[in-house]
């Protein structure tokens, strides 16, 4: 299976009608746009890592009971330079590229000098995000590329640094009920004191003639100083409640000195991330309206986290759910040399793989001064999570385990930042690529699965029924590929209540395994966001 994921994808530039079996809900009208790596070699050169592949964006448009498929490569500067040279000439996270030895010495010296402070690739392969009314292909660097959500054409490249002092930013923002976008980034080099930055882009920032980027009205909510100046925490996502931003400063860190010297030491940027299993994890709560951090120091054992599931406030507590790992072996599994192994060999060589664990942490907002040291400050009755008061006034947090073996979580986004009951995700067992979709009931701690032999579904996306009151009233959408040549790629539509198939749309085209994306309802400014993993 893994070998089939590293073949180069192809564009389907014109809408292709899918073959629908079953019955699509009449109300399901809109477009699911998804992003992921789709080109792993150019000419005779090849990337080292699956997350390095060039972005291939595809869309599934639901219209009057039919589904239309389309895909196009993101025409980033990186993509255009590589294609023009007929080889990979721009470095990616897991692939460091060096100048052509045929270049003259002055050209090579200039290239070496530029890599002291790297100007990262704009190969935005992780997600599709919205700022104002504009849509962007996004990864975790300072560049994003605006796309046309109808044609999938690349419109223009935008540099965060032209609007706010950031070197890196996540591809997993949050959206509030007014349509404002909240995101987080990191200011590392050449941008003043190193810090984490939380920022907001108002909903009504897009230029009517689409000549000015939505980021022109970006607002900094607050900043958080690094715990260690030369070792900032890596973060892929964050949590948000009605009043708070939840930031997990994990001991999975970026070594700044190694980053600045990686090019000269002959190593890739990915090797500059290190996990310190003997360190602690800090949990920051920032009031997103005032920008002030809660003064209590919350911390827990070392963990690695990529994706948050949801967060909310209840009876004087902030509850947040995330997916954690005990190590960083997951990233290594995606090197192409590992993915080319036979399944049995792959499983045998990755026995140390730490399965993803869905955990709940609970942070008390109010601590009485007469509470005894060691007491559990969590008073909620539906969780075993603990928050233990320490002698110095800090609080040590122990999680409640919700579920094991699930990644790429999604929820009914109308419940984002609110107490919720269900989340959906991709089951991760023998391989980092899923072969099942699961619905987890947080209240009963039970789950239901969908699977089909030889089929590999992408991240599940929840779309609510119009006027829905119940949290799971809607459908789940997932793009599915198969190792069985008799099964065409298809868009799967499940009843979100029962997890039973209601329809599928088979596609007579090359469809790639993707990462994350966005559902945009027809004739509506609302949207369904789907968080990711990379």
C-alpha positions in Angstrom: 0.0 0.0 0.0 2.6 2.5 1.0 4.5 2.2 -2.3 1.4 3.3 -4.2 1.3 6.6 -2.2 4.6 7.8 -3.5 3.9 7.7 -7.3 3.6 11.1 -9.0 0.0 12.3 -9.3 -1.6 13.8 -12.4 -3.8 16.9 -13.0 -7.5 16.6 -13.9 -7.8 20.3 -14.9 -11.4 20.1 -16.3 -14.4 19.0 -14.2 -14.9 15.2 -14.4 -18.4 13.8 -13.6 -18.2 11.0 -11.1 -20.4 7.8 -11.1 -22.7 8.1 -8.1 -24.1 5.0 -6.5 -26.6 5.4 -3.7 -28.4 8.6 -3.0 -26.7 11.9 -2.1 -28.7 14.1 0.3 -30.5 16.8 -1.7 -29.1 19.5 0.7 -25.5 18.5 0.1 -24.4 21.4 -2.2 -20.8 22.8 -2.2 -17.2 21.9 -2.7 -14.7 20.0 -0.7 -11.2 21.2 -1.4 -8.3 19.2 -0.2 -4.5 19.5 -0.3 -1.6 17.1 0.0 1.7 16.0 -1.6 1.3 14.7 -5.2 4.7 15.0 -7.0 7.7 13.2 -5.5 10.2 13.4 -8.4 11.2 15.9 -11.1 13.4 14.7 -13.9 16.0 12.4 -12.3 15.8 13.9 -8.9 13.5 12.7 -6.0 12.4 14.0 -2.6 13.5 12.1 0.5 10.2 12.5 2.5 6.5 12.1 1.7 5.8 15.5 3.3 8.2 17.1 0.8 6.1 16.3 -2.3 4.7 19.2 -4.4 1.2 20.3 -3.5 -1.6 18.8 -5.6 -5.0 20.4 -4.8 -8.2 18.6 -5.7 -11.8 19.3 -5.3 -15.1 17.4 -5.1 -18.1 19.6 -6.1 -21.6 18.4 -5.0 -24.3 19.7 -7.2 -27.9 18.5 -7.5 -27.1 14.9 -6.8 -24.0 14.8 -8.8 -20.3 15.0 -8.0 -17.6 16.6 -10.2 -13.8 16.1 -9.6 -10.9 18.4 -10.5 -7.2 18.6 -9.5 -4.3 21.0 -10.2 -0.8 21.3 -8.9 -0.2 24.4 -6.9 1.8 26.7 -9.1 4.1 27.9 -6.4 7.4 29.5 -7.1 9.0 26.3 -5.9 7.0 24.2 -8.3 7.7 26.5 -11.3 11.4 26.6 -10.6 11.7 22.9 -10.2 9.7 22.2 -13.4 11.7 24.8 -15.4 15.0 23.2 -14.3 13.6 19.7 -14.7 15.0 18.8 -11.4 14.4 19.6 -7.7 16.3 22.8 -6.9 14.4 24.1 -3.9 15.0 22.5 -0.5 12.1 21.0 1.5 11.8 20.0 5.1 13.3 16.5 4.6 15.3 17.2 1.4 18.2 19.6 1.4 19.3 20.7 -2.1 22.7 22.1 -3.0 23.7 24.2 -6.0 24.5 22.7 -9.3 28.3 22.1 -9.4 28.2 23.4 -13.0 27.3 26.9 -11.7 30.2 29.4 -11.4 31.8 30.0 -8.0 30.0 33.4 -7.5 26.6 31.8 -8.0 27.4 29.0 -5.6 28.8 31.3 -3.0 25.6 33.5 -3.1 23.5 30.4 -2.7 25.5 29.3 0.4 25.2 32.8 1.9 21.4 32.8 1.5 21.1 29.6 3.5 22.5 31.1 6.7 19.0 32.3 7.3 16.9 30.1 5.1 14.1 31.4 2.9 11.7 28.5 3.1 9.9 26.9 0.3 6.4 28.0 -0.7 5.3 24.5 -1.4 2.1 24.8 0.6 1.0 21.2 0.8 -0.8 20.8 4.1 -4.2 22.5 4.2 -6.6 25.0 2.7 -7.3 28.0 5.0 -9.5 31.1 4.8 -8.6 34.7 5.6 -11.4 37.1 5.1 -13.1 35.8 1.9 -9.8 34.6 0.4 -8.6 31.0 0.3 -5.0 29.9 0.6 -2.9 26.8 0.2 -0.9 26.7 3.5 1.9 24.8 5.2 3.9 26.0 8.2 6.3 28.5 6.7 6.1 32.3 6.1 4.5 31.9 2.6 1.0 31.0 1.6 -0.5 30.9 -1.9 -3.9 32.3 -2.7 -6.0 30.0 -4.9 -9.3 30.3 -6.8 -11.6 27.8 -5.0 -13.6 27.3 -8.2 -10.9 26.8 -10.8 -8.1 25.8 -8.4 -5.8 28.2 -10.2 -3.0 29.7 -8.2 -3.7 33.5 -7.8 -0.6 34.9 -6.0 1.9 34.3 -3.3 1.6 36.1 0.1 4.4 36.5 2.6 3.3 36.7 6.3 6.4 38.8 7.0 5.0 41.7 4.9 2.1 42.0 7.4 3.3 40.6 10.7 6.7 39.6 12.1 6.6 35.8 11.7 9.0 33.1 10.3 6.6 30.3 10.7 2.8 29.9 11.0 0.4 27.0 11.4 -1.8 25.5 8.7 -4.6 24.9 11.3 -6.2 28.2 12.2 -9.5 28.6 14.0 -12.6 30.5 12.9 -15.1 32.1 15.3 -18.9 32.6 14.8 -18.3 36.0 13.2 -16.0 34.5 10.6 -12.8 36.0 12.1 -9.7 33.8 11.7 -7.2 33.1 14.6 -3.8 31.6 14.0 -0.4 31.2 15.7 3.1 31.7 14.4 6.7 31.8 15.6 9.1 34.8 15.3 12.6 33.3 15.3 15.3 35.1 13.3 15.7 38.8 12.5 12.3 39.8 13.9 13.1 41.1 17.4 12.9 39.1 20.5 12.0 35.4 19.7 8.4 34.7 20.6 5.2 32.8 19.7 2.6 35.1 18.2 -1.2 34.8 18.2 -3.0 36.8 15.6 -6.4 37.5 14.2 -7.6 38.4 10.7 -11.0 40.0 10.7 -13.8 38.5 8.5 -14.3 41.5 6.4 -10.8 42.2 5.1 -10.9 41.0 1.5 -10.5 43.6 -1.2 -13.6 43.8 -3.4 -11.4 43.6 -6.6 -9.1 41.0 -5.0 -6.1 43.1 -5.4 -5.1 43.4 -1.8 -4.5 40.4 0.6 -6.8 39.8 3.6 -3.7 39.8 5.8 -3.3 43.6 5.3 -5.6 44.1 8.4 -4.0 41.4 10.6 -4.1 42.1 14.3 -1.7 40.7 16.9 -3.6 39.3 19.8 -0.6 38.7 22.0 2.8 37.1 22.1 4.3 34.5 24.4 8.1 34.4 25.0 10.0 31.2 24.4 10.8 29.1 27.4 14.3 28.7 25.9 15.6 31.3 23.4 17.4 28.8 21.2 14.9 26.0 21.4 11.4 27.1 20.6 8.7 24.5 20.7 7.3 23.1 17.5 3.5 23.3 17.2 1.2 22.1 14.4 -2.1 23.3 15.9 -3.6 24.9 19.0 -6.9 25.0 20.8 -9.5 27.7 21.1 -12.5 28.2 23.4 -15.0 31.0 23.7 -12.6 33.1 25.7 -9.2 31.4 25.6 -6.4 30.2 23.3 -4.8 26.9 24.4 -1.2 26.6 23.5 0.8 23.5 24.3 4.5 24.3 24.5 5.8 20.8 24.1 9.4 19.5 24.5 9.5 18.7 20.7 11.8 21.6 19.9 13.5 23.4 17.0 17.2 23.8 17.5 17.9 27.3 16.1 21.7 26.9 15.8 21.2 23.6 14.0 18.6 25.2 11.7 21.0 28.1 10.8 23.8 25.7 10.1 21.9 22.7 8.5 22.8 23.6 5.0 26.6 23.7 5.7 26.4 20.5 7.8 24.7 18.6 5.0 21.5 17.7 6.9 17.9 18.6 6.2 15.8 21.0 8.3 13.7 18.1 9.7 16.8 16.9 11.6 16.8 20.2 13.5 13.7 19.1 15.4 14.5 17.2 18.6 12.3 15.6 21.3 13.4 15.8 25.0 11.6 13.0 26.7 13.0 14.2 30.1 11.6 17.7 29.9 8.1 18.9 30.7 5.1 20.2 28.7 3.8 23.7 29.5 0.1 24.5 28.9 -0.6 28.2 28.2 -4.0 29.8 28.5 -4.3 33.2 26.8 -7.5 35.3 27.0 -8.2 35.9 23.3 -10.1 39.1 24.0 -7.6 40.8 26.3 -4.4 39.1 25.1 -3.4 38.4 28.7 -2.1 35.0 29.8 -3.5 33.2 32.8 -0.8 33.5 35.5 -1.0 29.9 36.8 1.8 27.7 35.6 0.2 24.5 34.2 2.5 21.7 33.2 2.6 18.0 32.5 4.8 15.1 31.4 6.6 15.2 28.1 4.5 14.5 25.1 4.4 15.1 21.3 1.3 16.6 19.8 0.3 17.5 16.3 -3.5 17.8 16.4 -6.0 19.3 18.8 -9.5 17.8 18.7 -11.5 20.5 20.5 -11.5 22.7 23.6 -14.2 24.3 25.7 -15.0 25.9 29.1 -17.1 24.3 31.8 -17.8 25.3 35.4 -14.6 27.2 35.9 -12.4 24.8 33.9 -10.8 24.8 30.5 -11.1 21.4 28.9 -9.0 20.5 25.9 -8.6 17.3 23.9 -5.6 16.5 21.8 -3.8 13.6 20.2 -0.4 12.8 21.7 2.6 10.5 21.1 5.3 9.2 23.3 8.0 9.9 20.7 8.6 11.4 17.2 9.1 8.1 15.3 6.0 8.9 13.2 7.8 11.5 11.2 10.6 9.0 10.3 8.1 6.5 9.0 7.3 8.8 6.1 10.8 8.8 4.6 10.3 7.4 1.1 12.9 4.7 1.7 10.8 3.4 4.5 7.6 3.6 2.6 9.0 1.5 -0.2 9.4 -1.5 2.1 7.0 -4.4 1.9 4.2 -4.3 4.4 5.5 -7.1 6.7 9.0 -5.5 6.6 7.6 -2.1 7.3 5.6 -3.3 10.3 8.6 -5.2 11.7 10.9 -2.3 11.4 8.5 0.2 13.0 7.6 -1.7 16.2 8.7 1.3 18.2 6.0 3.4 16.6 4.1 5.2 19.3 0.4 4.9 18.6 -1.6 8.2 18.7 -3.6 8.6 21.9 -6.6 10.9 22.3 -6.2 12.6 25.7 -8.2 15.1 27.7 -6.6 17.7 29.9 -8.5 19.9 32.3 -7.2 23.2 33.7 -8.9 24.9 36.6 -9.3 28.7 36.1 -9.7 29.5 39.8 -7.5 28.2 42.6 -8.4 28.9 46.2 -5.5 29.8 48.4 -6.5 27.4 51.1 -6.4 24.3 48.8 -3.9 21.8 50.2 -0.8 20.8 48.2 -1.3 17.7 46.1 -5.1 18.1 46.0 -6.9 17.5 42.7 -8.4 20.8 41.5 -10.6 19.3 38.9 -14.2 19.1 40.1 -15.9 17.9 36.9 -17.7 14.6 37.2 -17.3 13.2 33.7 -13.5 12.9 33.5 -10.6 11.3 35.3 -8.2 14.1 34.3 -6.4 15.6 37.3 -4.8 19.0 38.1 -2.7 18.7 41.2 -1.6 21.8 43.1 2.1 22.0 43.8 3.8 23.7 46.8 5.1 26.5 44.6 1.5 27.3 43.3 2.0 25.6 39.9 -0.4 22.9 38.8 0.7 19.4 37.4 -1.8 18.0 34.9 -2.6 14.4 34.3 -4.7 13.5 31.3 -7.8 11.3 30.9 -7.4 8.8 28.0 -10.3 9.0 25.6 -9.3 6.7 22.7 -6.2 5.0 21.3 -5.2 4.7 17.6 -6.8 7.6 15.9 -5.4 10.6 14.0 -6.7 13.4 11.7 -9.6 14.4 14.0 -12.6 16.3 13.0 -15.8 17.5 14.6 -19.0 19.2 13.8 -17.3 22.7 13.6 -20.5 24.4 15.0 -19.3 22.8 18.3 -15.8 24.1 18.0 -14.9 25.8 21.3 -18.0 24.4 22.9 -18.8 21.2 24.9 -19.2 18.4 22.4 -19.9 14.7 22.3 -18.5 13.2 19.1 -15.3 13.4 17.1 -14.3 11.6 13.9 -11.0 10.5 12.7 -8.8 8.1 10.8 -7.8 4.8 12.6 -4.1 4.4 12.7 -2.9 0.9 13.5 -0.2 -1.0 11.6 0.7 1.9 9.3 0.7 5.7 9.5 -1.9 5.6 6.7 -5.4 4.8 7.8 -7.6 2.0 6.6 -10.7 2.8 8.7 -12.8 5.8 9.7 -14.0 6.0 13.3 -16.7 8.0 15.2 -15.9 8.3 18.9 -18.5 9.1 21.5 -16.7 11.0 24.3 -19.6 10.6 26.7 -20.0 6.8 26.5 -16.3 6.1 25.5 -17.5 3.9 22.6 -16.8 4.1 18.9 -18.2 2.9 15.5 -16.1 2.2 12.4 -16.4 2.1 8.7 -14.0 0.1 6.6 -13.7 -1.7 3.3 -11.0 -4.3 2.4 -8.1 -2.7 0.5 -9.4 0.8 0.8 -7.7 3.8 2.5 -9.8 6.8 3.4 -8.6 10.3 3.9 -9.4 12.5 6.9 -13.1 12.5 7.5 -15.0 15.8 7.1 -18.3 16.4 8.9 -21.0 18.5 7.0 -24.1 19.3 9.1 -27.6 19.0 7.8 -29.4 22.4 7.3 -31.0 23.5 10.5 -29.5 20.5 12.4 -30.0 20.5 16.2 -28.3 17.2 17.1 -24.5 17.3 17.0 -24.2 14.3 14.7 -27.0 15.2 12.2 -25.1 15.3 9.0 -22.8 13.4 6.7 -19.1 12.4 6.7 -17.1 12.9 3.5 -13.9 11.1 2.8 -11.8 10.6 -0.4 -10.9 6.9 -0.7 -8.2 5.2 -2.7 -7.6 1.5 -3.1 -4.9 -1.1 -3.7 -7.4 -3.1 -5.6 -7.2 -2.2 -9.3 -10.9 -3.1 -9.7 -11.9 -0.4 -7.3 -11.8 3.2 -8.7 -11.0 6.0 -6.3 -14.2 7.3 -4.8 -15.7 10.0 -2.6 -17.4 8.3 0.3 -20.5 9.7 2.0 -21.5 8.3 5.3 -24.5 9.0 7.6 -22.7 10.7 10.5 -25.2 9.2 13.0 -24.8 5.5 12.0 -21.6 5.6 10.0 -23.4 3.6 7.3 -22.7 4.4 3.6 -25.4 6.4 1.9 -23.6 7.1 -1.4 -20.2 7.0 -3.1 -19.0 8.8 -6.2 -16.4 6.8 -8.2 -13.9 8.8 -10.1 -12.2 7.6 -13.3 -9.0 9.5 -12.7 -5.7 9.3 -10.8 -6.6 10.5 -7.2 -3.8 10.9 -4.6 -3.8 10.5 -0.8 -4.2 14.0 0.7 -3.8 15.6 4.1 -6.4 18.4 4.9 -8.9 20.7 3.5 -12.1 22.7 3.7 -15.8 22.3 2.7 -17.3 25.4 1.2 -21.1 25.3 1.0 -22.7 26.7 -2.2 -24.0 30.3 -2.0 -22.9 30.7 1.6 -20.1 32.4 3.5 -20.2 29.6 6.0 -17.7 26.8 5.9 -16.7 23.6 7.5 -13.0 23.4 8.6 -11.2 20.2 8.9 -8.1 20.1 11.1 -4.7 18.0 10.0 -1.8 16.2 10.6 1.5 16.3 9.1 
